[in-house]
């Protein structure tokens, strides 16, 4: 039976410099899944890529071969030598992989414990895998259970009550830099969920004029309208930077949006007034070389770790409750997973058919009181022989003949057809 294996890296094991090299855009994920579907060593696969992690969840026939194939795939697809990120990779197998997946979806493994975005990101990744047909019986069951567990953790614990988002942490960093944000002019580059959350915190801190720059101008206009801000086109960013105090960037770009040479010229026009960049994108939007320019300061997502440690005690207390829920769910999933093994399924099938035959036999015998004991024994032998003959072909199918390839599909279908669970 296939093993569940997870290979990945995250903010705890890899710097943002490494994470951005391995991060996948939505289009890249689509292409990657197509290639993974054709990889003989990987039976099922779902790829998760966020600003703080890249993880490949797999069901494989041979875990060592599967992990080796996954490492080769990441290196070749991203065109990054394996030795550049191999030390940052972690692997989980079996129950450990299941527990880790539950913890990630429940936001226990996030930089910001309790943040709600990760669950939506995992659901989106799973949708992509189902469209690409790389998720099968095992990962479908695991991820459906994962989403149920994550919802249970959020509703039955206070894990989200004291959480801060990455966007909140970015605004808090800005507040600590300036003392207060009241009247400070801010430019947001990108108009996605991160930017929306940032706007809410900026308004709460009474920031000054807010400018939104987005590749899709209409989306920028839509966000700017909500708080009477101003939308500008992407091409106008450099001109707009001359008038702001803080730039917060969170696009999905695969390369730098702002480079050192551009900002060097902009700083001359600003007469070298201080300018702060807070880059919460992965891959990074802001060239870190900008830090070398006088009075220009660049902070990336790894610089937010100190901010998100606020309320850590409250969140850790709730995290203990969440882990109890997860431990119970791991046991429940293991029970289901074990039923996929051939022998238990065959035993359950035989028990079901024999019980039905015995019940019907006893019912019939009750109406045939005129039969001799020899006749009754003959009917019982015939019933037993019928059960054996009926079950012979399904048993052989499950054991070997019809189970070439993915055995879990046949086992799961058998359990559903005969209602064995």
PyMOL commands that set and color helices and strands:
alter all, ss='L'
color gray80, all
select helices_A, chain A and resi 16-22+26-37+63-78+82-84+86-88+95-105+117-132+137-156+166-178+193-204+217-225+234-241+260-269+288-292+301-308+312-338+342-365+373-401+407-417
alter helices_A, ss='H'
color red, helices_A
select strands_A, chain A and resi 3-10+44-49+53-60+90-93+186-189+210-214+230-233+246-249+275-279+296-300
alter strands_A, ss='S'
color yellow, strands_A
deselect
rebuild
show_as cartoon
